[in-house]
């Protein structure tokens, strides 16, 4: 009951203080809760001869806000230290699985009829849209889509067997 009363009194004031200091509403709420828990746990350290209760509480809040800002800065520095274009390092077992899967797909592609293989290569290797494949091959768009659908069904069944 005492904690609830303390929180009801100081919680909104702390949240308002944090929002005025530039924190978003969600962050302010989180920091207010963390501050009140810290106040409750460290109540034995409060010395009324050094400061009032509200001064002591808002000092805790200010320190938590500063700590949070420091964590954000460290995270930003760490994130900027890693080049954005660098891909994450793949684990050896992941690399092996990828190579095995690529070999399975290559084998499955060998089974496709030439007309389906041609459509799949133009779409997935060259990245051409179906309409452009239709123009390149000189066939109707519906035929491109039918060949693609038949190829995907066949590849799926072959890869399920190989997996």
C-alpha positions as CSV (number, residue, x, y, z in Angstrom):
1,X,0.0,0.0,0.0
2,X,2.8,2.4,0.8
3,X,4.5,1.8,-2.5
4,X,1.2,2.4,-4.4
5,X,0.7,5.6,-2.5
6,X,4.3,6.7,-3.3
7,X,3.9,5.8,-6.9
8,X,0.6,7.6,-7.2
9,X,2.2,10.7,-5.9
10,X,5.5,10.8,-7.7
11,X,4.8,8.6,-10.8
12,X,3.0,11.3,-12.8
13,X,5.5,14.0,-11.7
14,X,8.4,11.9,-12.8
15,X,6.9,11.0,-16.1
16,X,6.1,14.7,-16.8
17,X,9.7,15.6,-15.8
18,X,11.1,13.1,-18.2
19,X,8.8,14.1,-21.1
20,X,9.7,17.7,-20.6
21,X,13.3,16.6,-20.8
22,X,12.8,15.1,-24.2
23,X,11.9,11.5,-23.5
24,X,9.0,9.8,-25.3
25,X,5.9,8.8,-23.4
26,X,6.8,5.1,-23.5
27,X,10.4,5.7,-22.4
28,X,9.2,8.1,-19.7
29,X,6.8,5.5,-18.3
30,X,9.5,2.9,-18.3
31,X,12.0,5.2,-16.5
32,X,9.4,6.3,-14.0
33,X,8.7,2.7,-13.1
34,X,12.4,1.9,-12.8
35,X,13.0,5.0,-10.7
36,X,10.2,4.1,-8.3
37,X,11.5,0.6,-7.9
38,X,15.0,2.0,-7.2
39,X,13.6,4.4,-4.7
40,X,11.7,1.6,-2.9
41,X,14.7,-0.7,-2.9
42,X,17.2,2.0,-1.7
43,X,14.9,3.7,0.8
44,X,17.3,2.8,3.6
45,X,19.9,5.0,1.9
46,X,17.7,8.1,2.1
47,X,19.1,10.7,4.5
48,X,16.6,13.6,5.3
49,X,19.5,15.7,6.6
50,X,21.1,15.9,3.2
51,X,18.0,16.5,0.9
52,X,14.3,16.3,0.8
53,X,12.6,13.1,-0.4
54,X,11.5,14.7,-3.7
55,X,15.1,16.0,-4.3
56,X,16.5,12.5,-3.6
57,X,13.9,10.9,-5.9
58,X,14.4,13.2,-8.8
59,X,18.2,12.8,-8.5
60,X,17.6,9.1,-9.0
61,X,15.4,9.8,-11.9
62,X,18.0,12.1,-13.5
63,X,20.7,9.5,-13.0
64,X,18.6,6.8,-14.6
65,X,17.9,9.1,-17.6
66,X,21.6,9.9,-18.0
67,X,22.4,6.2,-17.8
68,X,19.8,5.5,-20.5
69,X,21.2,8.2,-22.8
70,X,24.7,6.8,-22.4
71,X,23.5,3.3,-23.3
72,X,21.8,4.7,-26.4
73,X,24.9,6.5,-27.4
74,X,27.0,3.4,-26.9
75,X,24.6,1.4,-29.0
76,X,24.6,4.0,-31.7
77,X,28.4,4.1,-31.7
78,X,28.5,0.3,-31.9
79,X,26.0,0.1,-34.7
80,X,27.9,2.8,-36.7
81,X,31.2,0.9,-36.2
82,X,29.9,-2.1,-38.2
83,X,29.8,-1.3,-41.9
84,X,26.2,-1.4,-43.1
85,X,27.0,-3.3,-46.3
86,X,28.8,-6.0,-44.4
87,X,26.7,-9.2,-44.1
88,X,26.7,-11.1,-40.8
89,X,29.2,-13.9,-40.6
90,X,27.6,-17.2,-41.4
91,X,28.2,-20.2,-39.1
92,X,30.0,-23.2,-40.7
93,X,26.9,-25.4,-40.4
94,X,24.7,-22.7,-42.0
95,X,27.2,-22.4,-44.8
96,X,27.2,-26.1,-45.4
97,X,23.4,-26.3,-45.4
98,X,23.3,-23.4,-47.9
99,X,25.8,-25.1,-50.2
100,X,23.9,-28.4,-50.0
101,X,20.6,-26.7,-50.7
102,X,22.2,-24.9,-53.7
103,X,23.4,-28.2,-55.1
104,X,19.9,-29.7,-54.6
105,X,18.3,-26.8,-56.5
106,X,20.9,-27.1,-59.3
107,X,20.1,-30.8,-59.7
108,X,16.4,-30.1,-59.6
109,X,16.7,-27.5,-62.3
110,X,18.4,-30.1,-64.6
111,X,15.1,-32.1,-64.5
112,X,12.9,-29.3,-65.8
113,X,11.9,-29.2,-69.4
114,X,13.8,-26.6,-71.4
115,X,10.9,-24.2,-71.8
116,X,10.2,-24.1,-68.1
117,X,13.9,-23.8,-67.3
118,X,14.2,-20.8,-69.6
119,X,11.3,-19.0,-67.9
120,X,12.7,-19.8,-64.4
121,X,16.2,-18.5,-65.3
122,X,14.9,-15.3,-66.9
123,X,12.8,-14.6,-63.8
124,X,15.1,-15.6,-60.9
125,X,18.6,-15.3,-62.4
126,X,18.1,-12.2,-64.5
127,X,15.3,-10.7,-62.4
128,X,13.0,-10.0,-65.3
129,X,9.2,-9.5,-64.7
130,X,6.8,-11.9,-66.4
131,X,5.7,-9.3,-69.0
132,X,9.3,-8.8,-70.1
133,X,9.9,-12.6,-70.3
134,X,6.8,-12.7,-72.5
135,X,8.4,-10.1,-74.8
136,X,11.8,-11.7,-74.8
137,X,10.6,-15.2,-75.6
138,X,7.8,-14.0,-77.9
139,X,5.1,-16.0,-76.1
140,X,1.9,-14.9,-74.4
141,X,2.0,-13.7,-70.8
142,X,-0.4,-16.5,-69.8
143,X,2.1,-19.1,-71.2
144,X,4.9,-17.5,-69.2
145,X,2.8,-17.8,-66.0
146,X,1.8,-21.3,-66.8
147,X,5.3,-22.5,-67.4
148,X,6.5,-20.8,-64.2
149,X,3.7,-22.4,-62.2
150,X,4.5,-25.9,-63.6
151,X,8.2,-25.4,-63.0
152,X,7.6,-24.3,-59.3
153,X,5.3,-27.4,-58.7
154,X,7.9,-29.7,-60.2
155,X,10.8,-28.1,-58.3
156,X,8.9,-28.3,-55.1
157,X,8.2,-32.0,-55.5
158,X,11.8,-32.7,-56.4
159,X,13.3,-30.7,-53.6
160,X,10.9,-32.3,-51.0
161,X,12.3,-35.7,-52.1
162,X,15.9,-34.5,-51.9
163,X,15.4,-32.8,-48.5
